[in-house]
Every structure is written in C-alpha cells, then in structure tokens.
Amino acid sequence: LFTYYGLHALQHRGQESAGIVTVSTDKKKNRPMMNVHKGLGLVTDVFSNSKVFDDILVGSSAIGHNRYSTAGSSRKEVNIQPFHVLYHSGNLALGHNGNLSNIREIRNQLSKDGTIFQSTTDSEAFLHLIAKSRETNQVEQIKSALMQVKGAFCLVILTDDKLIAVRDPNGFRPLSLGKVDDAYVVASETCAFDIIGATYIREIEHGEVLVIDFDEERKVRLTSHFLPRPEKTSKCI
C-alpha cells in the first residue's frame, strides 16, 4: 500500500499507465517470485479493486511506476512499467525515469546479437544489458549495464533480495531516499514520502547505485556503489 499511495502522490508525473511489482516467496516451490499488476489509466483506475493488494501484490518489497511516454508508444500495454523478467540470475523488475541518448546504437547492437524486444521503450534495454552481462554478481551485472548507457536516467530495481536505486552520473533526474518505520523508500519526489509519513533522508547522489538489502543478521543495510562521474555535471532545471 505504501507504493500505491506513493504513486497516487506522484500521479502528476504520468497519467497514461501505472504498475506495481512485489517480491514474495512461492510457498509451494520455496523460492522467490514476483507479483505484478499494471494497466492503462490513472492510479486509482488501475488499482480500483482493493483485492489486488490482498490476492496479488503480496510481499515485503515493491516498486511502482507512473508512465508519461517520451519514447515509445503511449497506448501499448507492453510499454507499461515496471518491466519484469526471470533470467539466469533470478527475478528482476525495473522502473525507469529518463531518456537514453545512445538507445538507437544499443538496440541495433542487441538486435544483431539476437535480442528480441517486447516493447518500444528505451527502458527495456536495461534488462537485456543486465542479462547479457558476464558478471556473476547481480549488482555487478547492473553496474556493467549502466556503464554502457548514456543520457538521463533514474532507476528503481527489484531483485529477489534487493531494492536498488540508481541515478545517472550527471544527476539529470531526481531521486530521493527516505525512511518509514524500519523500511527505506525511494521516490522521484518527496511528496511520495509525505503521503506515507516517511522521513526524508537525502538525495541519491550523482552516479550512485544504492543497494538496500539485509545483512547476515537480517538487519537492513545500505551499500553505495558509484559509476564514473564526468568532470562537469549539470542538472535539468
């Protein structure tokens, strides 16, 4: 529900579609699984049935996204985020805000390598770059993918055991970190924190890959990795 209320507060950032992905444990198979609900329309329309939160969107971690199309068709359901996949390193879901300036080159190269795209957005390229990485560690796979893209982007990534927040090295797009009770939250604008009573902590730094997970004692921890930063940075006004 925190994710739903956060999306509701951020409705002004996109009115075309909305979606939420959660991660939980498949009790029958005793392994992590991702639960998805998304659709075209406003947040209140997509999540009008409260049973969605009881029957589908179960779990302890979640990411959500409101779409305003700047790349790709706005009326195709395949473009609704967050995107989610099951690949060789586990489950992965991703929400992206921004635009990639080298997306044409990336898509052309991935297509030549046999990648089949399911959407027309530049956001999907992140998933394929992560999956094609030769790194064995998921965080390193993500960093490897980020090193190949150029442009303005913020990402929220959900894995089987991690929530990851990413901001591009130039800091073009906003992304903030907050905390409510014992849980950490991230959002494009702090009004998403206000509606759930979360405390603002700080901005995600330029080029920061912030990993939120549990340590060996099941205590929540934050670990920061950094992408190479340019000599000069600039912010979108």
Secondary structure as GFF3:
##gff-version 3
##sequence-region A 1 237
A	DSSP	alpha_helix	2	9	.	.	.	ID=ss1
A	DSSP	three_ten_helix	11	13	.	.	.	ID=ss2
A	DSSP	beta_strand	17	26	.	.	.	ID=ss3
A	DSSP	beta_strand	31	40	.	.	.	ID=ss4
A	DSSP	alpha_helix	43	46	.	.	.	ID=ss5
A	DSSP	alpha_helix	51	55	.	.	.	ID=ss6
A	DSSP	beta_strand	61	67	.	.	.	ID=ss7
A	DSSP	three_ten_helix	77	79	.	.	.	ID=ss8
A	DSSP	beta_strand	83	87	.	.	.	ID=ss9
A	DSSP	beta_strand	90	100	.	.	.	ID=ss10
A	DSSP	alpha_helix	103	112	.	.	.	ID=ss11
A	DSSP	alpha_helix	124	132	.	.	.	ID=ss12
A	DSSP	alpha_helix	138	146	.	.	.	ID=ss13
A	DSSP	beta_strand	151	159	.	.	.	ID=ss14
A	DSSP	beta_strand	163	167	.	.	.	ID=ss15
A	DSSP	beta_strand	176	180	.	.	.	ID=ss16
A	DSSP	beta_strand	183	187	.	.	.	ID=ss17
A	DSSP	alpha_helix	191	194	.	.	.	ID=ss18
A	DSSP	beta_strand	199	203	.	.	.	ID=ss19
A	DSSP	beta_strand	208	214	.	.	.	ID=ss20
A	DSSP	beta_strand	220	226	.	.	.	ID=ss21
###
